[in-house]
């Protein structure tokens, strides 16, 4: 059904009707397109909340509609190279997702089509390149089509009956133009025009969706394609679309090329300039070449050769690709998330930054600087915010958000080998500004001042596990996991203090206090408890009937170093015994039904779903790291390998797993669900960043330190001749691992460009 191509960095899909749409993200940082293996998807300019270009009907049937389609009329045959949405299908077909582009190759009745979609760096446009070839002389008509919508998706749902009559779509010198302008829209001066252009002559067009599709029809059978004649409709109020009619005269064996441009510009003159640039000879090939060079340069920062070729494929190509898309989009829009309510989450984005640091320090710093704008002078942060849309942030105070910032700063300093970033000045949300060093000190102070009765950090609105908001509604609930996160960053602050020439003893004192609590109050005999409710009940205890053991406190007891050695080992043994499944590690066991009471349950998730006993892939990454830190290489590798997307999909079965086999999912339904093995929320998930860190810095063991690069692999017995290339502080390190029990440290020398080491 699918094949990976290492050299081309592609996955080819041989069946169009995958169990769910298998997506790709095309982007230049400003103009973005999410596109499926069947041509469905959505494009947006900067923000899917306020500048969404076309319709995509989430959760509706037929699935994966609408999209970016080209109808081919060949005599009586009408079909699409994307396969969907026509009922008539190509005789031969395949789709390939690559780094920033998607390609469809199809053939019917002697006509071959190669359709490549990409967003290049030269214009804010989806480039839609079509190459035709026929085995005989033939005339065909092609109809590129996209259904437009109101840019503000939520406003369209609520007020379309009035607002749609303020829209306009019209012809400007054979360029179709869409103007969105309604009363009280946000940022009207920043709202672009949308255009649709071609480098081929057009013989007809439509701007009115109902004129093009027809009454009681759909994308499957547009009336204008059936009648082989567009109506040249414009639209000044109604439901807009873009459609062209283009006559293509094919000569036997000769290739004919047509390119469509779906783009944005701020004024009609800018549209004309942009289209003129797009129509230049060589524009498409130049854009593809630039895209390839950018991704090759990005990915060369870390490459490896491994005995496990599936792991090699993920580490070299798909995991960093997914990580970069997460870094760019946070959790904003995917097949599972409508892109209507989430902006930039401080917690989510801070974790995404961790994996970007080894690839692009400046981008990582810029994004972290953005997060610092959401920190208050007392040290806490807004939960998520809307820097593009300008809306009010969500101001809930969580116990963990501000602590992730410390982790980002520490890893930036280790990667760069300089303290300069600590002295840069950043603003506070509630006024004033300070250095980054003072910002992260405030993070520590906030947690220090918000401890509960037993001495653990207050849960506040919840910690990383949002489901736990119910344990702290009276403001007394405490998070044992946040204590471990706190301990992790306290050690980082102690190290930074030493580097800054400051006294680290206060951070180490607090660390030891929290460590004592973790080993005395939090220990439950075989594992660590999870949290304490407002009324003093311990969640995650053997005394409870449900949710006795939670994954995160076991793994973070190791990551933080706060668990005593014997307790760390016992806790992770309990993970293996109670939580591990053939498809990954469950978050909790047993799943909850009516806990702690039927009247006020902790969750309404069904058993085995989401937060309630699923295989939460994001949390699995920390178990892998914990086992590496314990030196249990075979178990660490087992946990890593069993969650490789293509591996878990193969075990669960394509029909049960459903999601893409080339990117990680957020969670997989657990064994207490009747859909055990169903992957949920793929692409935009913290799993991507943390799985990359687990694989490269812990399993393969290539980790930045202040003085240089540490190589401490934790790979399976029998793995030999592992080869790694890692770009670090401007030097490319060529690393060969002969024996997994070895460890090395390479002191960094300024000016060195290449270095080889064998261990």
Secondary structure, 3 states (H helix, E strand, C coil): CEEEECCCCEEEECCCCCCCCCEEEEECCCEEEEEECCCEEEEEECCCCCCECECCCCCCCCCCCCECEEEEEECCEEEECCCCCCCCCCCEEEEEEECCEEEEEEEECCEEEEEEEEECCCCCEEEEEEEEEECCCEEEEEEEEEEECCCCHHHHHHHHHHHHHHCEEEEECCEEEEECCCCCCCCHHHCCEEEEEECCCCCEEEEEHHHHHCCCCCCCCCHHHHCCCCCCECECCCCEEEEEEEEEEECCCCCEEEEEEEEEECCHHHHHHHHHHHCCCCHHHHHHHHHHHHHHHHHCCEEEECCCHHHHHHHHHHHHHHHHHHHHHCCCECCCCECCCCCEEHHHHHHHHHHHCCCCHHHHHHHHHHHHCCECCCCCECCEECCCCCCCCECCCECCHHHHHHHHHHHHHHHHCCCHHHHCEEECCCCCEEEHHHHHHHHHHHHHHCECCCCCEECECCCCCHHHHHHHCCCCCEEHHHHHHHHHHHHHHHHHHHHHCCCCHHHHHHHHHHHHHHHHCCECCCCECCEECCCCCEECCCCCCCCCEEHHHHHHHHHCCCCCHHHHHHHHHHHHHHCEECCEEECEECCCCCCCCCCCCCCCCCCCECCECCEEHHHHHHHHHHHHHCCCHHHHHHHHHCCCHHHHHHHHCHHHHCCCCCCCEEEECCCCCCCCCCEEEECCCCHHHHHHHHHHHHHCCEEECCCEEEECCCCCCCCCCEEEEEEECCEEEEEEECCCCCCEEEECCCCCCEEEEEC
